[in-house]
Amino acid sequence: MTEQPGVQAEEGTDRIGRRDLMRWAGLAGTAAALAPSLAQAGSPAKVAAVFDRRHVGRTHVLPSTPQTVRVGNMDPAVKPVLEIESGDVVHYPDTWVNWANEAKYQMPTAEREKIPRRYPNGPTSLVGPVAIKGAEPGDVIECRMIRLKPIDWGWNSAIPGMGALPTDFSEPYLHYFRFDKARRFTEFSPGVRIALAPIQGVIAAQPAGPDPVSALRAGAYGGCVQLPDLVEGTSLFIAAEVPGANIWTGDSHAVQGDGVVNQTGIETAMEDLRIQYILHKGAKIGTPIAETPTHWIVAGYADTLDGAVAATLRHFIDWLSGATGMSRLDVYALASLSGSVRLTQYANQIGGRYKAVSEKAVHIRLPKNLFDAGLQGRIAQSLRPRV
């Protein structure tokens, strides 16, 4: 671990050896439960955990401080604040809300409106970057969502000139929420209760190139992923584009719907965020891919909705045909028959505050139970080649 002020490491309660960890990394998720060497063709598919929570490396604590947080951009000039081994867990205690933690509970709209002017690159408080030893451009990083516990409050807001209906409302909207002690729900209004499903809206490896990249953008490296499915117990796969991968995260949501149509979920921060990072050599992806206990999810991004749908389907066809040996036309048909193409984020920003504009984002969800155990294992192994 690279020593940095305010950054420390702690032993995981379930520490295992490096050799065992790499073995489990190669067999994690569905591949672990349904390893091809054990699966029989035609055997019934099963629902299995994406990964085994008991098998982790060292745990490193990375607090949010002025030294570990950047707002708006992923800057390649920023040196890693932490270096870890593949399989280690990063514990982010008390992450920051947007705009460098300046937003406060019940802050009046007029006062809040002054804050974004100080952050023209975007709102996201990004903590990191975290370097992974041995990661090289072209490798895949699996980000395992171990723990996502938000702080006890959040907000939803809508700004004229932004969202799916940028010209329909002339007044800004701001709604604060308090969460129950267990962080299971919040009251929207009398008689309306919302179940919480916390996620990290932004998880990114540092994009290649000499210039900072906005956290409002996305690509194979991750970025503004905004997938509501990425709750505890799921994994996100992103591509490393620089040595060490240099992982950033931020933009915590207590809950969000598909589309995020007014441009925000319940914006919050994390009281306890823990992500395990696994380096996969030999895996290749062209876009972020997620795995849940029941689905594989492939994302796509473009500046138009038509372009985002097409990008998502092309990435999906490329990946699944390569993983299964099915023809591209068969995978295209399977997407039409059993896939669910969903709007991840419909950003229609015509009067925005920031230099960068969010893309249209789409994802396709494919049920795992379409496939027998052998094919499930092959698909999982395409993301986690054996070490």
N, C-alpha and C positions, 0 to 999 in steps of 0.2 A: 504494500500500500504506500502511495505517496503521502507523506505527512504534510498536512496543511493546517493552519490555525483553525481551531474549532471543529476539526474533523477527527473522529476517533473510530477505532475498531473494537468490536466486542465479539467474544466467542459465541457462535451459534449454539443453542442448547442441544442441537442434534447434529453436531459436527461429524462429518465423515471424511474418509481419506480421499485424496485427489483421484486416485485410480478408480475407486468406487464411484466418485462423483461423475467422472467422465463416462463411466459405463452407464450410469443412470441417465445422464444427459442424452446419450445416444439412444436410449430406450424409453425416454420419457413419454408421458401422455398416452395416447392410444397405442402407440407402438410399444410402450412398456406393458400395457395390459394385454395387448393382442399382438405380441411379437410375431413376425412372419414365420420364424422357425417353429412356432407352436401352433400357428393358425392353419386350419385345413380349408382348402378351397370349398366354397359352398357352405361353410359353417355359419351359424347364425351370428349376426352382429350384436354387440353389446354396448351399453352405455358405460363409459369409464371416465374417471377423473382425468383431466388434462395432464396433471403432473402429480407427483408424490410430494406432499408438503414436508415430509420428514427428512427428505434428502436435500440438504443445503450445505453450502460451504460456510465460510466465515461471514459474519454480519458486521457491516461497517455503518457507522452513524454519520450522516451528512446533514447538519442543520442548515436552515436557510439564514443567511447573514448577508450583509452588504458585500462580503468577499466571495460568496458562493452563488449569488443570484444576479442574473442579467434580465433586463426587461425588454421584451419585444423581438429581439433578434438572437439567432444562434451565430455567434461570432467566432470564426476560426482562429482569431488571434488570441482568444482566451485559453489559457493552459488548463489542463485537467486539474480539478481540485481533489480528485481521488482516483487511485488506480487499483483495480481489483482483479482477482482471478475469475475465470469462467466458473459459474456456479455459486459465486458469492451473492449475498443479499445486501442491498443498500437500504438502510432504514432512514427515511426522511421524516424527522419529527417536526411537527408544527410548520408546515410549508406556508408560503405567503399567498394571500389573495392577489388579484390583479393590481397592476400599477404599484409594484414594490411594497405591497401591504398597506397602501394608503387608504383604501376603502374601509369604512368602519360601519358597524351595525347601526342602522337608523340614521346614518348621515343624510341630511337633506339633499334633494336632487340638485338644487342650485350649487351647493358646495361640492358635490360629487362631480358635477359637470366641469369644474375647473381642473380636475386631476388629469384627464386624458391629454390635455394640452401640453403637459410636461413630458409626455411619452409618445412622441410622434411615430415611433417604430412599431407600436402595438402595445396591447395591455398585458400580455402574458408574463408573469413572474417565473422565469426559467431557472431551476436550480441545477447546477452542474458546471462543466461536464464531467462525466465519469468515464474514465478510460478502462478498457478491458484488455488485459495482457494477451498478446498474440493475435488480436483482431487486425485484419487487413482488409483493404477495399475488395468488395465482392463477397466477403463472408456474410453470414446471417446471424443476427442477434435475436435470441428469444427472450422476451421480456415477460416474466411470469408474475401475475398479479397476486401477491401473497396476502397483502393486507391493505385495505382502503377504508379508513375511518375518518370521516370529515370532522371539522370543527362543528360547533353547535349552531351555526347560522350561515345564511347565504342570501342571495338575491337573484331576481330575474329583472331584466331591464329591456326596454325597446326604445331605440333612438330613431327619430325621423331621418329618412335617407338611408336606412339600413334594414336588413331583414327581407323576407319574401314579399312584403307589401310596403316598400319604402316611401310611397307617397300617400298612403291611406290615412295616416295619423299625423297630426301636426304637433301634438304634445308628447314629450317624453314620458315613458312609463317606468316606474320603479316599485318593486314589491319585495319587501324583506320577509324572510322566513326564519323561524326557530325550529330546531330539530329536537326530537325526544332524546332522552339520555342514551339510549341504546343505538341511536342513529338509524332507526328503522323507518320513520315516517315524519311528515310535517303536515300541518294544517294549511291548506291553501286559502280557505275561507270557511265560515261556518257550514258544516255539513259536507265539506270537500277535503278528503285526506289523500295525500300522495305518498306512496311507498318509495323510499329512497333506494337508489341503485348507484352507488358512487363509482366514478371513473376518473381517469386522467385524460383530459381532452388532448393534450400534447405529449407525445413521447417520440423522441427523435434522436437518431444518430446525426452527428454533424455532417451537413451536406458538403460535397466536394466543392472546391473553388476558393479563391482568395477573399471573397466578399461575404459580409454577413447576410444571412437568409432569414426572412421573416418567419416567425412562428405561426403566422396566419396561413402559410403555404404548406403543401404536402407533396410527398413523392415516395419513391421506394424506401427512402431513409426514414419514413414516418412523418412526423411533423404534426400538423393539425388534423389528427386522425378522427377524433370526435365519435368513436364507435360506442353506442350505448350498451353493447354486449360485453365490453371489456371490464367486467366486474371482477371481484375476487374469484380466484380459481380458474381464470382464463389466461391465455398466452397471446402475445402479439409478436409477430416476426417481422423484422425490419432489416434493411441492408446497410452494412457498414460501407462508408465511402471514403473514410480517412483512416490512417493507422490508429488503432486503439478504439475506433468507433466513436468515442466521445459522446456519451448519451446525456441528453437534456430531458427534463420533464417539467410540466406545469399545467395550468388551466384546469384545476379540479372542478368537477361537477358533482353535486349530490344526486342529481337525476337529470336526464334530458330525454326528449322524444326524438324519434327519427325526423330528420329535416331541420330541427332547431330553427323553426320558421321565423321567430322574432329575433334571431341571432344569438340568443343566450339560453342556457339551461338554468338550473339553480347554481349560480356561480358561488364557489366556496374555496376552501383550502383544506388540507389534510392534517388532522391531529396525529395520525399514525399511518404513514405510507411505507410499505415494504415491497420492493421489487427484486426478484432474483434474475440475474442476467446470465444467460447461457450462450457461449460462442459455438456456432455450428460451422465447421469447415466442410466445404463441398456442397453445401446447399446454395441454390440460386433462386432469387425471387426478383420480380420486376415491379412489385408494388407491395404495400403492407398486407399481410395475411394474418388472420386471427383464428384461434381455435377455442371453442367452448366445449363443455361435455357433450353437447348434442349437435353442433354445427361447425363447419368450416366457413369462413367469411373472407371474401376477397374485395379489396377496396379499389376505387379509381377516382381520378381527379381531372378536372379540366375547367376552362373558363366559361364553358357553356354546359347546360344540362345534357344536351345530346352528346357532346364530346365526352362527358363523364360516364354516361351509360356505356358508350362504345368502348372507352378505355377499360372500364371494369370488366366487361364481357371478354375483351381480348386478353386481358391478364388472366382471367379465370380459365379460359380455354387453353392458353399456353401452359399454365401450371398443372391443371388437372389432366390434360392429355399426356403431358410428360410423366406425371406421377403414376398414372394407371395404365398407359399404353392404349387408351381409347383413342379413336380418331377425333380430330378437331370437330368434325360435323356431329359426331355422336355427343361430344361434350356440349356443343352448342344446343343440341336438342334436349339434353338433360337439364340444362339451365332453363329452357323454356317449359319443361314439364314439371320439374321439381324444385327449381331454384326460386328464391324470393329476392327480386331486385328492389332495393329500398333506397330512398333518398336519405343520405347521411346528414348533409347540410346544404340548405338552399340559401346561399348568400347572394343577395342582390343589392350590393352596396353602391348607391349613386351619390351619397353625400357623406362619405366616411370621414373619420378623424385621422386615419393613419395613412402612411405612405404606401403600404401594401394592401391588397384587396384579397379576401378569402376566395378560394375556388369553389365551384360546385363540387360536391362530393357524393358519391353513390357507392353502395356496397351490395354484394350478392351473398345470400346465405344459402348454404346447401346442407341438408340434413345428413348426418353421418349414417343413419340407419338405412340409407339406400344401398349401402355396400355391405358385403359379407366381411367376416373378420380378416381374411387375407388381404382384400383390397383396402380395408381401413388401415391395416398395418403398412401397406405400401405407400399410401397417401401420407401417413404420418412420417414415414421414414424419408420422404422427399424433403421434408422440412428439417428433419433431424437425422442426417446420415450417421451411420454407426461410426464410432471413433475407433 
